[in-house]
Amino acid sequence: MAPVIQWQKSSFSDGEDAPNCVEVAAGQGTLLLRESDEPGTVLEATGAGLVSLIRHIRPL
């Protein structure tokens, strides 16, 4: 049986019921990312990789 993934909305997302929310979950040694309106598309990232991505796309 596959483990149950506990998705959590990112603090960067709009409101609780907003349609454009990024969700994160812990995977097997990685972080899982998905957009709430496309839950079947899941990206995997390391913690360092995610930090690098956020620093790259987020204005200072």
Backbone as XML, in Angstrom:
<?xml version="1.0"?>
<chain id="A" units="angstrom">
  <residue number="1" name="MET">
    <atom name="N" x="0.848" y="-1.189" z="0.000"/>
    <atom name="CA" x="0.000" y="0.000" z="0.000"/>
    <atom name="C" x="0.891" y="1.249" z="0.000"/>
  </residue>
  <residue number="2" name="ALA">
    <atom name="N" x="0.578" y="2.197" z="-0.866"/>
    <atom name="CA" x="1.348" y="3.438" z="-0.965"/>
    <atom name="C" x="1.097" y="4.317" z="0.262"/>
  </residue>
  <residue number="3" name="PRO">
    <atom name="N" x="2.140" y="5.017" z="0.724"/>
    <atom name="CA" x="1.946" y="5.899" z="1.880"/>
    <atom name="C" x="1.014" y="7.061" z="1.545"/>
  </residue>
  <residue number="4" name="VAL">
    <atom name="N" x="0.267" y="7.509" z="2.525"/>
    <atom name="CA" x="-0.627" y="8.659" z="2.352"/>
    <atom name="C" x="0.213" y="9.930" z="2.416"/>
  </residue>
  <residue number="5" name="ILE">
    <atom name="N" x="0.060" y="10.785" z="1.426"/>
    <atom name="CA" x="0.822" y="12.034" z="1.382"/>
    <atom name="C" x="-0.004" y="13.133" z="2.036"/>
  </residue>
  <residue number="6" name="GLN">
    <atom name="N" x="0.609" y="13.830" z="2.969"/>
    <atom name="CA" x="-0.038" y="14.928" z="3.685"/>
    <atom name="C" x="0.356" y="16.242" z="3.006"/>
  </residue>
  <residue number="7" name="TRP">
    <atom name="N" x="-0.536" y="16.775" z="2.176"/>
    <atom name="CA" x="-0.260" y="18.019" z="1.462"/>
    <atom name="C" x="-0.565" y="19.209" z="2.355"/>
  </residue>
  <residue number="8" name="GLN">
    <atom name="N" x="0.248" y="20.257" z="2.243"/>
    <atom name="CA" x="0.060" y="21.487" z="3.006"/>
    <atom name="C" x="0.219" y="22.656" z="2.057"/>
  </residue>
  <residue number="9" name="LYS">
    <atom name="N" x="-0.683" y="23.632" z="2.155"/>
    <atom name="CA" x="-0.591" y="24.804" z="1.295"/>
    <atom name="C" x="0.589" y="25.660" z="1.732"/>
  </residue>
  <residue number="10" name="SER">
    <atom name="N" x="1.296" y="26.160" z="0.761"/>
    <atom name="CA" x="2.433" y="27.025" z="1.024"/>
    <atom name="C" x="1.966" y="28.345" z="1.618"/>
  </residue>
  <residue number="11" name="SER">
    <atom name="N" x="2.795" y="28.922" z="2.466"/>
    <atom name="CA" x="2.460" y="30.230" z="3.039"/>
    <atom name="C" x="2.510" y="31.328" z="1.973"/>
  </residue>
  <residue number="12" name="PHE">
    <atom name="N" x="3.083" y="31.027" z="0.803"/>
    <atom name="CA" x="3.131" y="31.990" z="-0.299"/>
    <atom name="C" x="1.837" y="32.002" z="-1.108"/>
  </residue>
  <residue number="13" name="SER">
    <atom name="N" x="0.921" y="31.068" z="-0.861"/>
    <atom name="CA" x="-0.323" y="30.965" z="-1.622"/>
    <atom name="C" x="-1.363" y="31.943" z="-1.129"/>
  </residue>
  <residue number="14" name="ASP">
    <atom name="N" x="-2.315" y="32.274" z="-2.013"/>
    <atom name="CA" x="-3.410" y="33.171" z="-1.657"/>
    <atom name="C" x="-4.466" y="32.414" z="-0.871"/>
  </residue>
  <residue number="15" name="GLY">
    <atom name="N" x="-4.876" y="32.922" z="0.270"/>
    <atom name="CA" x="-6.018" y="32.412" z="1.018"/>
    <atom name="C" x="-6.211" y="30.900" z="1.042"/>
  </residue>
  <residue number="16" name="GLU">
    <atom name="N" x="-7.086" y="30.424" z="1.863"/>
    <atom name="CA" x="-7.302" y="28.996" z="2.047"/>
    <atom name="C" x="-7.988" y="28.323" z="0.871"/>
  </residue>
  <residue number="17" name="ASP">
    <atom name="N" x="-8.936" y="29.002" z="0.233"/>
    <atom name="CA" x="-9.688" y="28.386" z="-0.861"/>
    <atom name="C" x="-9.335" y="28.951" z="-2.230"/>
  </residue>
  <residue number="18" name="ALA">
    <atom name="N" x="-8.221" y="29.656" z="-2.315"/>
    <atom name="CA" x="-7.832" y="30.243" z="-3.601"/>
    <atom name="C" x="-7.484" y="29.143" z="-4.599"/>
  </residue>
  <residue number="19" name="PRO">
    <atom name="N" x="-7.789" y="29.352" z="-5.882"/>
    <atom name="CA" x="-7.540" y="28.318" z="-6.887"/>
    <atom name="C" x="-6.075" y="28.199" z="-7.303"/>
  </residue>
  <residue number="20" name="ASN">
    <atom name="N" x="-5.256" y="29.172" z="-6.947"/>
    <atom name="CA" x="-3.855" y="29.155" z="-7.379"/>
    <atom name="C" x="-2.924" y="28.938" z="-6.180"/>
  </residue>
  <residue number="21" name="CYS">
    <atom name="N" x="-3.001" y="27.773" z="-5.588"/>
    <atom name="CA" x="-2.210" y="27.462" z="-4.404"/>
    <atom name="C" x="-1.128" y="26.443" z="-4.713"/>
  </residue>
  <residue number="22" name="VAL">
    <atom name="N" x="0.042" y="26.688" z="-4.197"/>
    <atom name="CA" x="1.122" y="25.717" z="-4.258"/>
    <atom name="C" x="1.039" y="24.887" z="-2.988"/>
  </residue>
  <residue number="23" name="GLU">
    <atom name="N" x="1.114" y="23.572" z="-3.145"/>
    <atom name="CA" x="1.058" y="22.672" z="-1.999"/>
    <atom name="C" x="2.369" y="21.914" z="-1.906"/>
  </residue>
  <residue number="24" name="VAL">
    <atom name="N" x="2.820" y="21.661" z="-0.680"/>
    <atom name="CA" x="4.067" y="20.943" z="-0.441"/>
    <atom name="C" x="3.809" y="19.749" z="0.464"/>
  </residue>
  <residue number="25" name="ALA">
    <atom name="N" x="4.646" y="18.733" z="0.323"/>
    <atom name="CA" x="4.552" y="17.540" z="1.164"/>
    <atom name="C" x="5.940" y="16.920" z="1.264"/>
  </residue>
  <residue number="26" name="ALA">
    <atom name="N" x="6.153" y="16.134" z="2.301"/>
    <atom name="CA" x="7.419" y="15.417" z="2.461"/>
    <atom name="C" x="7.346" y="14.115" z="1.686"/>
  </residue>
  <residue number="27" name="GLY">
    <atom name="N" x="8.375" y="13.860" z="0.897"/>
    <atom name="CA" x="8.484" y="12.598" z="0.174"/>
    <atom name="C" x="9.564" y="11.745" z="0.820"/>
  </residue>
  <residue number="28" name="GLN">
    <atom name="N" x="10.028" y="10.752" z="0.125"/>
    <atom name="CA" x="11.097" y="9.887" z="0.610"/>
    <atom name="C" x="12.440" y="10.582" z="0.397"/>
  </residue>
  <residue number="29" name="GLY">
    <atom name="N" x="12.838" y="11.431" z="1.332"/>
    <atom name="CA" x="14.092" y="12.168" z="1.212"/>
    <atom name="C" x="14.014" y="13.376" z="0.309"/>
  </residue>
  <residue number="30" name="THR">
    <atom name="N" x="12.827" y="13.729" z="-0.155"/>
    <atom name="CA" x="12.635" y="14.887" z="-1.028"/>
    <atom name="C" x="11.407" y="15.665" z="-0.580"/>
  </residue>
  <residue number="31" name="LEU">
    <atom name="N" x="11.210" y="16.800" z="-1.203"/>
    <atom name="CA" x="9.979" y="17.569" z="-1.022"/>
    <atom name="C" x="9.155" y="17.410" z="-2.286"/>
  </residue>
  <residue number="32" name="LEU">
    <atom name="N" x="7.846" y="17.313" z="-2.123"/>
    <atom name="CA" x="6.930" y="17.194" z="-3.255"/>
    <atom name="C" x="6.186" y="18.514" z="-3.403"/>
  </residue>
  <residue number="33" name="LEU">
    <atom name="N" x="6.001" y="18.945" z="-4.632"/>
    <atom name="CA" x="5.320" y="20.203" z="-4.923"/>
    <atom name="C" x="4.241" y="19.963" z="-5.961"/>
  </residue>
  <residue number="34" name="ARG">
    <atom name="N" x="3.119" y="20.627" z="-5.810"/>
    <atom name="CA" x="2.065" y="20.570" z="-6.827"/>
    <atom name="C" x="1.243" y="21.845" z="-6.754"/>
  </residue>
  <residue number="35" name="GLU">
    <atom name="N" x="0.538" y="22.126" z="-7.842"/>
    <atom name="CA" x="-0.397" y="23.236" z="-7.883"/>
    <atom name="C" x="-1.778" y="22.666" z="-7.602"/>
  </residue>
  <residue number="36" name="SER">
    <atom name="N" x="-2.565" y="23.352" z="-6.788"/>
    <atom name="CA" x="-3.846" y="22.796" z="-6.342"/>
    <atom name="C" x="-4.807" y="22.502" z="-7.486"/>
  </residue>
  <residue number="37" name="ASP">
    <atom name="N" x="-4.740" y="23.253" z="-8.578"/>
    <atom name="CA" x="-5.668" y="22.974" z="-9.683"/>
    <atom name="C" x="-5.121" y="21.921" z="-10.658"/>
  </residue>
  <residue number="38" name="GLU">
    <atom name="N" x="-3.917" y="21.394" z="-10.414"/>
    <atom name="CA" x="-3.327" y="20.300" z="-11.200"/>
    <atom name="C" x="-2.731" y="19.273" z="-10.239"/>
  </residue>
  <residue number="39" name="PRO">
    <atom name="N" x="-3.539" y="18.652" z="-9.392"/>
    <atom name="CA" x="-2.996" y="17.772" z="-8.346"/>
    <atom name="C" x="-2.301" y="16.519" z="-8.853"/>
  </residue>
  <residue number="40" name="GLY">
    <atom name="N" x="-2.509" y="16.152" z="-10.103"/>
    <atom name="CA" x="-1.844" y="14.966" z="-10.641"/>
    <atom name="C" x="-0.422" y="15.223" z="-11.105"/>
  </residue>
  <residue number="41" name="THR">
    <atom name="N" x="-0.046" y="16.489" z="-11.228"/>
    <atom name="CA" x="1.311" y="16.848" z="-11.641"/>
    <atom name="C" x="2.112" y="17.188" z="-10.392"/>
  </residue>
  <residue number="42" name="VAL">
    <atom name="N" x="3.079" y="16.345" z="-10.078"/>
    <atom name="CA" x="3.867" y="16.504" z="-8.853"/>
    <atom name="C" x="5.339" y="16.621" z="-9.228"/>
  </residue>
  <residue number="43" name="LEU">
    <atom name="N" x="6.006" y="17.622" z="-8.658"/>
    <atom name="CA" x="7.440" y="17.811" z="-8.843"/>
    <atom name="C" x="8.165" y="17.406" z="-7.567"/>
  </residue>
  <residue number="44" name="GLU">
    <atom name="N" x="9.342" y="16.840" z="-7.705"/>
    <atom name="CA" x="10.172" y="16.496" z="-6.552"/>
    <atom name="C" x="11.355" y="17.448" z="-6.503"/>
  </residue>
  <residue number="45" name="ALA">
    <atom name="N" x="11.759" y="17.838" z="-5.297"/>
    <atom name="CA" x="12.914" y="18.714" z="-5.123"/>
    <atom name="C" x="13.599" y="18.388" z="-3.801"/>
  </residue>
  <residue number="46" name="THR">
    <atom name="N" x="14.880" y="18.659" z="-3.743"/>
    <atom name="CA" x="15.577" y="18.581" z="-2.464"/>
    <atom name="C" x="15.306" y="19.888" z="-1.724"/>
  </residue>
  <residue number="47" name="GLY">
    <atom name="N" x="15.578" y="19.909" z="-0.449"/>
    <atom name="CA" x="15.413" y="21.144" z="0.319"/>
    <atom name="C" x="16.277" y="22.262" z="-0.241"/>
  </residue>
  <residue number="48" name="ALA">
    <atom name="N" x="17.542" y="21.934" z="-0.550"/>
    <atom name="CA" x="18.455" y="22.942" z="-1.094"/>
    <atom name="C" x="17.986" y="23.410" z="-2.471"/>
  </residue>
  <residue number="49" name="GLY">
    <atom name="N" x="17.483" y="22.500" z="-3.280"/>
    <atom name="CA" x="16.981" y="22.869" z="-4.599"/>
    <atom name="C" x="15.787" y="23.799" z="-4.521"/>
  </residue>
  <residue number="50" name="LEU">
    <atom name="N" x="14.878" y="23.529" z="-3.577"/>
    <atom name="CA" x="13.702" y="24.384" z="-3.413"/>
    <atom name="C" x="14.097" y="25.772" z="-2.922"/>
  </residue>
  <residue number="51" name="VAL">
    <atom name="N" x="15.021" y="25.833" z="-1.983"/>
    <atom name="CA" x="15.500" y="27.136" z="-1.493"/>
    <atom name="C" x="16.120" y="27.927" z="-2.639"/>
  </residue>
  <residue number="52" name="SER">
    <atom name="N" x="16.920" y="27.268" z="-3.456"/>
    <atom name="CA" x="17.551" y="27.920" z="-4.601"/>
    <atom name="C" x="16.500" y="28.448" z="-5.578"/>
  </residue>
  <residue number="53" name="LEU">
    <atom name="N" x="15.474" y="27.641" z="-5.869"/>
    <atom name="CA" x="14.402" y="28.068" z="-6.765"/>
    <atom name="C" x="13.676" y="29.291" z="-6.210"/>
  </residue>
  <residue number="54" name="ILE">
    <atom name="N" x="13.313" y="29.259" z="-4.943"/>
    <atom name="CA" x="12.592" y="30.384" z="-4.334"/>
    <atom name="C" x="13.443" y="31.647" z="-4.361"/>
  </residue>
  <residue number="55" name="ARG">
    <atom name="N" x="14.730" y="31.522" z="-4.055"/>
    <atom name="CA" x="15.620" y="32.692" z="-4.091"/>
    <atom name="C" x="15.736" y="33.241" z="-5.511"/>
  </residue>
  <residue number="56" name="HIS">
    <atom name="N" x="15.694" y="32.372" z="-6.486"/>
    <atom name="CA" x="15.823" y="32.804" z="-7.883"/>
    <atom name="C" x="14.570" y="33.533" z="-8.387"/>
  </residue>
  <residue number="57" name="ILE">
    <atom name="N" x="13.388" y="33.060" z="-8.011"/>
    <atom name="CA" x="12.162" y="33.644" z="-8.550"/>
    <atom name="C" x="11.562" y="34.731" z="-7.674"/>
  </residue>
  <residue number="58" name="ARG">
    <atom name="N" x="11.956" y="34.782" z="-6.427"/>
    <atom name="CA" x="11.394" y="35.777" z="-5.499"/>
    <atom name="C" x="12.212" y="37.055" z="-5.530"/>
  </residue>
  <residue number="59" name="PRO">
    <atom name="N" x="11.557" y="38.182" z="-5.747"/>
    <atom name="CA" x="12.296" y="39.467" z="-5.733"/>
    <atom name="C" x="12.773" y="39.768" z="-4.316"/>
  </residue>
  <residue number="60" name="LEU">
    <atom name="N" x="13.936" y="40.370" z="-4.227"/>
    <atom name="CA" x="14.508" y="40.714" z="-2.910"/>
    <atom name="C" x="13.859" y="41.898" z="-2.299"/>
  </residue>
</chain>
